[in-house]
């Protein structure tokens, strides 16, 4: 089986997100974090996390990219357990059974994104349309097969049909918001 782990190819996550995920954490989409928010009112780093972040389960930090990795059934069970604990402690799940069911669903969704070969990177673009959070995922693979991962080595992109978005990373790093 395959699951998602956070990856950091450069230091940008450390200033794009209020809380960056640690490299190598198990990850899920994390859209549920915004279920009680009004995405139109999100600003700055919270808006960046909404638009393009995967949730690292251990830290509850954000990562721009995740990597598809091979995982064992024990890894999957540990991930479900860790996420269920976070759902109880940080997100107000009413009981352990409901937290575990929600965690199982989140992990199953993350696993469904892993149809590409191991080491493929995935990026997310999240939007809010007609009262619903929508997610579009892109895969990034090294041209001509697996190679050591470098930030600018990815030349083949799938799923690049979202509207162009301009983000000023320098302004985000200085705490400024987009207009």
N, C-alpha and C positions, 0 to 999 in steps of 0.2 A: 504494500500500500504506500501511497505518497501523501504527504502533508506539507504545510507551509511553514517556513522559518523566516524570521526577519533577516535582512541583510543590509549592510551599510557600505556602499561603494565609495562614499566621500563623506565629509562631515556635515553636509547640508541639513540632514535631519535634526542635528543638534541646535540649529537656530530657526528652522522652519516650524517645528512643533514645540509646544510648551513643555512636553515630556516626551523625549524620544525613546523608542524601544531600544533595548540592548541588542546588538547583533547576535543572531543565533537563537532567539526566543521562538517558541512555537507561536503561530499567529493565526488569527481569524480575521474575517472582513472587518468586524467592529461597527457596522452600521447601527446596531442596536444601541450603542452609546448615545446616539443622537435622536432616539425615538421620542424623547420628551422635549426636545429643543425645537425652536423655530429656526430652521437653517438660514432663512433670510436675515435673521438678526445676528448670526455668528460673524465675528470679526477677527482679523489678525490670525494668530496661531490656531485658534479653535476652528476658524474657517478653513485653514490649510488642512487640519486633521480631517474635517468633514469631507473636503473635496478630494483628498488623495492619500489617506492614511489607512494602513492595515494596523490592527491592534495586536501588540505583543501581549500575550496572556499573562506572563509572570509580572511584568512591570506596569501593565496597563498604559504603556507608552506607545507611540506611533512610529511607523516605518513607511517610507515612500515605496519601497520595493520589498517583495518577499520572494523566496527561492523555493522551488519545488524540490523536496528531498525525500528519499526513501525513509520509511518509518515502520516500526514493528507494531503489532497489536498492543504491546505494553506501552509504547510511546503514545498511541492513540488514547488508551485508557487513562494514562497519566494526564494527558492534555484535557480530556473531558473532566476529570476530577479537579484539576487546577482551575479550569474555567468555571465549573460549578461553584467552587469555593469563592471565587471572585464575584460571581453573580449574587451570592448570598451576602458577602461582606460589603461590597461596594455598590451594588445596583438594586438592593432591596428585594431579591427573590423571596417569595413568601415562605418557602420551605425547601428542604434538600431535594425532594423528589422533583419539584418543578424546576429547580435550578439545574439539576442533572439533565432533565428532559430538554431544557433550553440549550444547555451546553452540548448535548448530543446533536441537536439540530445545527448549531453553529459549526461544530467540527465536521459534520457531514457535508455542509455547504462548502467549507474550506477544502475538504477532500475532493469535492466535485470540480474544483478549479484546477486540479492536478492531473489533467488528461495529457499534458505535454510531457516530454522526457524530463528526468531529474536534471537539476541545475538550470532549468528554464526560470527566468525571472518574470514576475507578474506585477503590473501596476494597476491601480484602480482610479477611476474618475467617478465621483459620486455627485449627484445633483438632486434637487428637490423639484418634482413636477407633479402638478395636479394633486397635491397633498400627500405624495408618496416619495420616499427616498428611492432613487434609482441608481444602480451601479453598472458601470461598463468596465470590463477588464481587458487589458492588453498583455500580450506575451512578448517577451524580449529574449531572443536567442542569439548566441554568437554566430556570425556568418561562418559557414563551413565547419560547423560542429563545435563541440565543447573546447573551451580554451580557458586559461586563467581569467577570472572576472576582473575587468577594469571598467571604470565608469563610462568610458566613451568607446568601448569595443562593440557595442550592440548596434548592428546595422539593419537587422531584419525585425520588423515590427508587424504584429498582426492586431487587427481591431482598432485601427487608427481612423475611426470615422466620427469621433466626437467633434464638437465645435472647438476651434482654436481658442486657447485660453492663455492670457498673458499674466505672468506672475513676476513681480519684482522681488527677487530673493534678498537683495540688499535691504530694501525697505522692510521686509518681514523680519530680518535679523535685527533691525533697529526698532522693532515694535510698531512700525507704521502700518496702517491698514490701507487697503485698496479703495479707490473711489469709483 
